[in-house]
Amino acid sequence: MKQWYVKELSNLTKISVQTLHHYDRIGLLKPSVRLDNNYRLYSEKDLLKLQQIIALKFFGFELAQIKKLLEGNVNMIDHFTVQTTFLKEKADAYITAHQTLQTIVSDCRNKKSLSWESIIKTIEAYRMTQELEKTWAAKVFTPDELKQWAAFQRELETRSSERDAFQNKWHALVTKINANLKTDPSSDIAISLAKQCMDMVNSLYGDKYKSIQHAVWEKGFKGGHAGAEHGLSDEAVAWLDKAVESYHSNRIGNILMQVGKQSDDVVLKQWEALLNEMCGKNPALRAKFVHNVINHPHCTQEMKEWLRKIHN
C-alpha cells in the first residue's frame, strides 16, 4: 500500500502543505498512518478522501459542509440537488451583476464621464431586484417581469405620499369587499367596488406599468401568491375577479351598443379610452383584449366588423 509524507502528497495533488496542515487541524483530513518515530503518513484511503474534498470544494461546498458530508451517513444526492440550486442562484446573481456593470460602463462611455449618481441608482436597482427574488414575485414572474416589478417598486419610493394614500384606500376597499362576498359579483354593489378597485389600481400603475399590473393580478393574486399579503383570501380574489369582469363587460357593452347609432368618432374615442385604461400602449395586451371581445358570444356581427375595421 502506497503512503505519502505531507510534502509528497502536496506535490502529487497540487494542494499546498499549508492547506493540508489546515485540513489536519480542523479534523477534515488527518493522516491515518503513524510510524514508530511518530511521523505521520497519508494512505491511499486518505488520498481518496482528499480527492473527494477537492471535488466537493469545486462544487461550492464549504469546508464545514464537506466535513459533515464525509463524516455522516447522509444522502449525497440530496445535498448535490440542493447545491445545484444554490450554484444556479449564485450564477444568476453574477450574470446580473455583470450585466449591471456593463450598463454602467456603456453609460459612462456615452456620457464620457463617470456619474456616481447613475452608478448608485443602477446598484440600487440591482439590489432591489435581488431583494424581490426572496418574495412571492420571484416564484411567478419571468426575469423580465421581475425587473419591471423592481422598477415599479423603485418608482413608488419616489411617490411615497401617493403610495401611502393608495394603501389607506385599499384597506378600506378590502373591508367592503370582504363584507360583500355573499353578494352576487354581477350586482350593482359589486360592480361599484370593482370600479373603485380599477380606478385606484390604474392610477397607481399608469400606462407605463400596465403589463406588470396584469401580471401581478393574473400570476400574483389569481395564482394564490399575493392575495393574503394584501388582505384578500382566495375566495375574495375570485369574487373580485368576477366583479371586475362584470364591470368591464358592462363598459364594453355600453360602448359597442353605440356602433351604428353614434358616429364612429364618438364611439372610437370611448373605445380608445377603455383600451388605454385596460391595456395601456402594450400591443400584445391590446391584441389579446380585442380578440377576446370579438369572440365573446354577446358580440354581434356588426360589432365584430366595426372592431376588425378599426384594428386592421
C-alpha positions as CSV (number, residue, x, y, z in Angstrom):
1,M,0.0,0.0,0.0
2,K,1.4,3.4,-1.0
3,Q,2.0,6.1,1.6
4,W,3.0,9.8,1.4
5,Y,4.5,12.4,3.6
6,V,2.7,15.7,3.6
7,K,5.1,17.3,1.2
8,E,4.9,14.3,-1.2
9,L,1.1,14.4,-1.1
10,S,1.2,18.2,-1.8
11,N,3.4,17.6,-4.9
12,L,1.1,14.8,-6.0
13,T,-2.2,16.7,-5.6
14,K,-1.0,20.3,-6.1
15,I,-2.7,21.1,-2.7
16,S,-0.3,23.2,-0.6
17,V,1.3,21.9,2.6
18,Q,-0.3,24.8,4.5
19,T,-3.8,23.7,3.3
20,L,-3.1,20.1,4.2
21,H,-2.0,21.2,7.7
22,H,-5.2,23.2,8.0
23,Y,-7.3,20.2,7.0
24,D,-5.5,18.2,9.7
25,R,-6.1,20.9,12.4
26,I,-9.8,21.1,11.7
27,G,-10.2,17.4,11.6
28,L,-11.2,17.3,7.9
29,L,-8.3,15.1,6.7
30,K,-5.9,13.6,9.3
31,P,-3.0,11.4,8.1
32,S,-4.1,7.9,9.1
33,V,-0.7,6.1,9.3
34,R,1.6,6.7,12.3
35,L,5.2,5.4,12.2
36,D,7.2,4.2,15.1
37,N,9.1,7.5,15.1
38,N,5.7,9.4,15.4
39,Y,5.9,10.6,11.8
40,R,2.5,10.5,10.1
41,L,1.8,9.5,6.6
42,Y,-1.2,9.7,4.3
43,S,-2.6,6.5,3.0
44,E,-4.3,5.6,-0.3
45,K,-7.6,6.0,1.6
46,D,-6.6,9.4,2.7
47,L,-5.8,10.3,-0.9
48,L,-9.2,9.2,-2.0
49,K,-10.8,11.4,0.8
50,L,-8.7,14.3,-0.3
51,Q,-9.9,13.9,-3.9
52,Q,-13.4,13.9,-2.6
53,I,-12.7,17.1,-0.7
54,I,-11.3,18.7,-3.8
55,A,-14.4,17.7,-5.8
56,L,-16.8,19.0,-3.2
57,K,-14.9,22.3,-3.0
58,F,-15.1,22.6,-6.8
59,F,-18.9,22.3,-6.4
60,G,-19.0,25.2,-4.0
61,F,-19.4,23.3,-0.7
62,E,-17.8,25.0,2.3
63,L,-15.3,23.1,4.5
64,A,-17.8,22.7,7.4
65,Q,-20.3,21.2,4.9
66,I,-17.7,18.9,3.4
67,K,-16.8,17.6,6.9
68,K,-20.4,16.7,7.6
69,L,-20.9,15.1,4.2
70,L,-17.8,12.9,4.6
71,E,-18.4,12.0,8.2
72,G,-22.1,11.4,8.4
73,N,-24.4,8.8,6.9
74,V,-26.1,11.3,4.5
75,N,-27.8,11.1,1.2
76,M,-25.2,12.8,-1.0
77,I,-27.6,13.1,-3.9
78,D,-29.9,15.2,-1.8
79,H,-27.1,17.5,-0.9
80,F,-26.0,17.7,-4.5
81,T,-29.5,18.6,-5.5
82,V,-29.6,21.5,-3.0
83,Q,-26.2,22.6,-4.1
84,T,-27.2,22.8,-7.8
85,T,-30.0,25.2,-6.8
86,F,-27.5,27.3,-4.8
87,L,-25.0,27.4,-7.6
88,K,-27.7,28.4,-10.1
89,E,-28.8,31.3,-7.9
90,K,-25.2,32.4,-7.4
91,A,-24.5,32.1,-11.2
92,D,-27.6,34.2,-12.0
93,A,-26.5,36.8,-9.4
94,Y,-23.1,37.0,-11.1
95,I,-24.7,37.3,-14.5
96,T,-26.9,40.1,-13.3
97,A,-24.0,41.9,-11.7
98,H,-22.0,41.5,-14.9
99,Q,-24.9,43.0,-16.9
100,T,-25.3,45.8,-14.4
101,L,-21.6,46.7,-14.7
102,Q,-21.8,46.6,-18.5
103,T,-24.7,49.0,-18.4
104,I,-22.7,51.4,-16.1
105,V,-19.6,51.2,-18.4
106,S,-21.7,51.8,-21.5
107,D,-23.5,54.7,-19.9
108,C,-20.2,56.3,-18.7
109,R,-18.6,55.9,-22.1
110,N,-21.6,57.6,-23.9
111,K,-21.5,60.5,-21.4
112,K,-17.7,60.5,-21.4
113,S,-17.8,60.9,-17.6
114,L,-18.2,58.8,-14.5
115,S,-21.5,59.5,-12.9
116,W,-21.6,58.2,-9.4
117,E,-25.2,59.2,-9.0
118,S,-26.1,57.0,-12.0
119,I,-23.9,54.1,-10.7
120,I,-25.6,54.2,-7.3
121,K,-29.1,54.2,-8.9
122,T,-28.1,51.2,-11.0
123,I,-26.7,49.4,-8.0
124,E,-29.9,50.2,-6.0
125,A,-32.0,48.7,-8.9
126,Y,-29.8,45.6,-8.8
127,R,-30.2,45.2,-5.0
128,M,-33.9,45.7,-5.1
129,T,-34.3,43.0,-7.8
130,Q,-32.2,40.7,-5.6
131,E,-34.5,41.5,-2.6
132,L,-37.6,40.9,-4.7
133,E,-36.2,37.5,-5.6
134,K,-36.9,36.4,-2.0
135,T,-40.6,37.3,-2.3
136,W,-43.6,35.7,-3.9
137,A,-42.8,37.7,-7.1
138,A,-39.8,35.6,-7.9
139,K,-42.0,32.5,-7.8
140,V,-44.3,33.6,-10.5
141,F,-42.6,36.3,-12.6
142,T,-40.3,35.9,-15.6
143,P,-36.9,37.6,-15.2
144,D,-38.1,40.4,-17.4
145,E,-41.3,40.8,-15.4
146,L,-39.3,40.8,-12.2
147,K,-37.2,43.7,-13.5
148,Q,-40.3,45.6,-14.4
149,W,-41.7,44.9,-10.9
150,A,-38.5,46.2,-9.3
151,A,-38.6,49.3,-11.5
152,F,-42.2,50.0,-10.4
153,Q,-41.3,49.4,-6.7
154,R,-38.4,51.9,-7.0
155,E,-40.6,54.5,-8.6
156,L,-43.1,54.1,-5.8
157,E,-40.3,55.0,-3.4
158,T,-40.4,58.5,-5.0
159,R,-44.2,58.6,-4.8
160,S,-44.4,57.8,-1.2
161,S,-47.4,60.1,-0.4
162,E,-49.4,58.6,-3.3
163,R,-48.4,55.1,-2.3
164,D,-49.5,55.7,1.3
165,A,-52.8,57.2,0.2
166,F,-53.4,54.2,-2.0
167,Q,-52.7,51.8,0.8
168,N,-55.2,53.5,3.1
169,K,-57.9,53.4,0.3
170,W,-57.0,49.8,-0.4
171,H,-57.5,48.7,3.2
172,A,-60.9,50.5,3.2
173,L,-61.9,48.8,-0.1
174,V,-60.8,45.3,1.1
175,T,-63.0,45.8,4.2
176,K,-66.0,46.4,1.9
177,I,-65.1,43.5,-0.4
178,N,-64.9,41.1,2.5
179,A,-68.2,42.3,3.7
180,N,-69.9,41.6,0.4
181,L,-68.5,38.1,-0.5
182,K,-72.1,36.7,-0.4
183,T,-73.3,39.3,-2.8
184,D,-73.7,38.5,-6.5
185,P,-70.4,39.6,-8.2
186,S,-72.5,41.0,-11.1
187,S,-74.7,43.1,-8.7
188,D,-74.6,46.9,-8.6
189,I,-72.6,47.0,-5.4
190,A,-70.1,44.5,-6.7
191,I,-69.6,46.5,-9.9
192,S,-69.2,49.7,-7.9
193,L,-66.5,48.1,-5.8
194,A,-64.8,46.7,-8.9
195,K,-64.8,50.2,-10.4
196,Q,-63.2,51.7,-7.3
197,C,-60.6,48.9,-7.4
198,M,-59.8,49.5,-11.1
199,D,-59.7,53.3,-10.7
200,M,-57.2,53.0,-7.9
201,V,-55.0,50.4,-9.5
202,N,-55.0,52.1,-12.9
203,S,-54.0,55.4,-11.3
204,L,-51.2,53.7,-9.3
205,Y,-49.6,51.8,-12.2
206,G,-50.4,54.1,-15.1
207,D,-49.8,53.3,-18.7
208,K,-46.1,52.7,-18.1
209,Y,-46.5,49.6,-15.9
210,K,-49.7,48.2,-17.5
211,S,-48.0,44.9,-18.4
212,I,-46.8,44.3,-14.8
213,Q,-50.2,45.3,-13.5
214,H,-51.8,42.5,-15.5
215,A,-49.0,40.1,-14.3
216,V,-49.5,41.0,-10.7
217,W,-53.2,40.2,-10.9
218,E,-53.0,37.1,-13.1
219,K,-50.0,35.5,-11.6
220,G,-49.8,37.0,-8.1
221,F,-53.4,37.4,-6.9
222,K,-55.2,34.8,-9.0
223,G,-52.2,32.4,-8.7
224,G,-52.7,32.4,-4.9
225,H,-49.4,34.2,-4.0
226,A,-50.3,37.9,-3.3
227,G,-53.9,38.0,-2.1
228,A,-53.2,37.2,1.6
229,E,-50.4,39.8,1.7
230,H,-53.0,42.4,0.6
231,G,-55.9,41.3,2.8
232,L,-57.7,39.1,0.3
233,S,-58.4,35.4,0.8
234,D,-58.6,33.2,-2.3
235,E,-62.4,33.4,-2.0
236,A,-62.2,37.2,-2.0
237,V,-59.8,37.3,-5.0
238,A,-62.2,35.0,-7.0
239,W,-65.1,37.2,-6.1
240,L,-63.3,40.4,-7.1
241,D,-62.2,38.9,-10.3
242,K,-65.8,38.1,-11.3
243,A,-66.9,41.6,-10.2
244,V,-64.2,43.2,-12.3
245,E,-65.2,41.1,-15.2
246,S,-68.8,42.2,-14.8
247,Y,-67.7,45.8,-14.6
248,H,-65.6,45.6,-17.8
249,S,-68.3,43.7,-19.6
250,N,-70.8,46.4,-18.8
251,R,-68.4,49.1,-20.0
252,I,-67.6,47.2,-23.2
253,G,-71.3,46.6,-23.9
254,N,-72.2,50.2,-23.3
255,I,-69.6,51.3,-25.8
256,L,-70.3,48.7,-28.5
257,M,-74.0,49.2,-28.3
258,Q,-73.5,52.6,-29.8
259,V,-72.0,51.1,-33.0
260,G,-74.2,52.2,-35.9
261,K,-76.2,54.6,-33.7
262,Q,-73.4,57.1,-33.0
263,S,-70.7,58.4,-35.3
264,D,-67.6,56.3,-35.5
265,D,-65.5,59.2,-34.0
266,V,-67.7,59.3,-30.8
267,V,-67.6,55.5,-30.3
268,L,-63.9,55.3,-31.2
269,K,-63.0,58.0,-28.6
270,Q,-64.7,56.0,-25.9
271,W,-63.2,52.7,-27.1
272,E,-59.7,54.1,-27.1
273,A,-60.1,55.4,-23.6
274,L,-61.2,52.0,-22.4
275,L,-58.2,50.3,-24.3
276,N,-55.7,52.7,-22.7
277,E,-57.2,52.1,-19.3
278,M,-57.1,48.3,-19.6
279,C,-54.0,47.7,-21.8
280,G,-52.0,50.9,-21.9
281,K,-50.0,51.1,-25.1
282,N,-48.9,47.4,-24.9
283,P,-49.7,46.0,-28.4
284,A,-49.8,42.4,-27.1
285,L,-52.3,43.2,-24.4
286,R,-54.4,45.2,-26.8
287,A,-54.5,42.5,-29.4
288,K,-55.5,39.8,-26.8
289,F,-58.2,42.1,-25.4
290,V,-59.7,42.8,-28.9
291,H,-59.5,39.1,-29.8
292,N,-61.4,38.2,-26.6
293,V,-64.1,40.8,-27.3
294,I,-64.6,39.8,-30.9
295,N,-65.0,36.2,-29.8
296,H,-67.4,36.9,-27.0
297,P,-70.9,35.4,-27.6
298,H,-72.6,38.7,-27.0
299,C,-70.6,40.5,-29.7
300,T,-72.9,41.0,-32.7
301,Q,-71.7,40.7,-36.3
302,E,-72.0,44.5,-36.7
303,M,-69.8,45.0,-33.6
304,K,-67.2,42.4,-34.9
305,E,-67.0,44.2,-38.3
306,W,-66.5,47.5,-36.6
307,L,-63.8,46.2,-34.3
308,R,-62.0,44.5,-37.2
309,K,-62.2,47.7,-39.2
310,I,-60.6,49.9,-36.6
311,H,-57.9,47.4,-35.6
312,N,-56.8,46.4,-39.1
